[in-house]
Amino acid sequence: MLSCGLIVAFPCLFGGLSLSLRRNCVHGHTSGSSWPDGSATVPKPPIDLARWTLVRTEQASDGGRVERPEPKVIVGAAIIRNGRVLACARSAPPEVAGKWEFPGGKVEPGESETAALLRECAEELAVRVEIGDRVGRSVRMAHGRSVLKVYLARLLHGDRPQALEHSALRWLSAAELDSVTWLPADAPIVAALRPLLAAD
Ligand SMILES: Nc1nc2c([nH]c(=O)n2[C@H]2C[C@H](O)[C@@H](COP(=O)(O)OP(=O)(O)OP(=O)(O)O)O2)c(=O)[nH]1
């Protein structure tokens, strides 16, 4: 989906900080994901959030105003099966290739975190999942420009993950969590996951 153009509406001011809604012009569909057999779809939200972007504006050091986009949300799925979690080795870009992560990716404008996880698991692993509770805390990345949130998940319908975008997949027990090199942001989430796997 592409967004362009802007009309800034309803600004509200708190001290030096102002929050505004920016109206996007949106190209492409916003109806969410569906499985190839059409068996499950993610409903379109009642308000078309893809048409709006929250914009934070602050006072710059020279007295002018500077726009600070809200942090991008990256979601990950900690898919658990038989007391093991699915770890995925990144194939790109080169600086992180071979590092391990939870399947997932960026939440698109107007998309819920759950819908993004269902879409990413289908795109990356060709599996259908059920999303459960959050695991660990939100982790700020890229100098605060993005935030990583990981959710527990389980496979549906006996689906078997395929590495469509990763270079390798591994099912890790609690004792094996440190046998791979995770992306740095994942460390607190892996730590929070350990007792859950041990208890599974
Ligand atoms: N999926 C995922 N990304 C993570 C994790 N930990 C972590 O630091 N990241 C980082 C790596 C990337 O910089 C970013 C995710 O971006 P991505 O490129 O995978 O997202 P995407 O699938 O939406 O990719 P694209 O459509 O923009 O190509 O978050 C994790 O556990 N899972």
The ligand as an SDF file (V2000), in Angstrom:
LIG
                    3D

 32 34  0  0  0  0  0  0  0  0999 V2000
   10.5130  -10.0070   12.2780 N   0  0  0  0  0  0  0  0  0  0  0  0
   11.3600   -9.6390   13.2100 C   0  0  0  0  0  0  0  0  0  0  0  0
   12.0970   -8.5020   13.0570 N   0  0  0  0  0  0  0  0  0  0  0  0
   12.9490   -8.2060   14.0510 C   0  0  0  0  0  0  0  0  0  0  0  0
   13.0800   -9.0030   15.2100 C   0  0  0  0  0  0  0  0  0  0  0  0
   14.0230   -8.4340   16.0200 N   0  0  0  0  0  0  0  0  0  0  0  0
   14.4780   -7.3300   15.3840 C   0  0  0  0  0  0  0  0  0  0  0  0
   15.3450   -6.5610   15.7840 O   0  0  0  0  0  0  0  0  0  0  0  0
   13.8160   -7.1820   14.1940 N   0  0  0  0  0  0  0  0  0  0  0  0
   14.0870   -6.1260   13.2490 C   0  0  0  0  0  0  0  0  0  0  0  0
   14.7830   -6.6030   11.9940 C   0  0  0  0  0  0  0  0  0  0  0  0
   14.3120   -5.6040   10.9760 C   0  0  0  0  0  0  0  0  0  0  0  0
   15.1370   -4.4530   11.0600 O   0  0  0  0  0  0  0  0  0  0  0  0
   12.9220   -5.2290   11.4620 C   0  0  0  0  0  0  0  0  0  0  0  0
   11.8600   -6.0170   10.7500 C   0  0  0  0  0  0  0  0  0  0  0  0
   11.8740   -5.6440    9.4390 O   0  0  0  0  0  0  0  0  0  0  0  0
   11.5760   -6.6310    8.2490 P   0  0  0  0  0  0  0  0  0  0  0  0
   12.3630   -6.1480    7.0940 O   0  0  0  0  0  0  0  0  0  0  0  0
   11.7460   -8.0580    8.6700 O   0  0  0  0  0  0  0  0  0  0  0  0
   10.0310   -6.3310    8.0950 O   0  0  0  0  0  0  0  0  0  0  0  0
    9.0920   -6.7200    6.9040 P   0  0  0  0  0  0  0  0  0  0  0  0
    8.9390   -8.2170    6.8600 O   0  0  0  0  0  0  0  0  0  0  0  0
    7.8670   -5.9000    7.0980 O   0  0  0  0  0  0  0  0  0  0  0  0
    9.9530   -6.3380    5.6400 O   0  0  0  0  0  0  0  0  0  0  0  0
    9.6950   -5.4790    4.3540 P   0  0  0  0  0  0  0  0  0  0  0  0
    8.3100   -5.8210    3.8960 O   0  0  0  0  0  0  0  0  0  0  0  0
    9.8670   -4.0420    4.7680 O   0  0  0  0  0  0  0  0  0  0  0  0
   10.7960   -5.9660    3.4560 O   0  0  0  0  0  0  0  0  0  0  0  0
   12.8700   -5.5370   12.8360 O   0  0  0  0  0  0  0  0  0  0  0  0
   12.2950  -10.1750   15.3470 C   0  0  0  0  0  0  0  0  0  0  0  0
   12.3690  -10.9440   16.3220 O   0  0  0  0  0  0  0  0  0  0  0  0
   11.4540  -10.4460   14.3240 N   0  0  0  0  0  0  0  0  0  0  0  0
  1  2  1  0
  2  3  2  0
  2 32  1  0
  3  4  1  0
  4  5  2  0
  4  9  1  0
  5  6  1  0
  5 30  1  0
  6  7  1  0
  7  8  2  0
  7  9  1  0
  9 10  1  0
 10 11  1  0
 10 29  1  0
 11 12  1  0
 12 13  1  0
 12 14  1  0
 14 15  1  0
 14 29  1  0
 15 16  1  0
 16 17  1  0
 17 18  2  0
 17 19  1  0
 17 20  1  0
 20 21  1  0
 21 22  2  0
 21 23  1  0
 21 24  1  0
 24 25  1  0
 25 26  2  0
 25 27  1  0
 25 28  1  0
 30 31  2  0
 30 32  1  0
M  END
$$$$
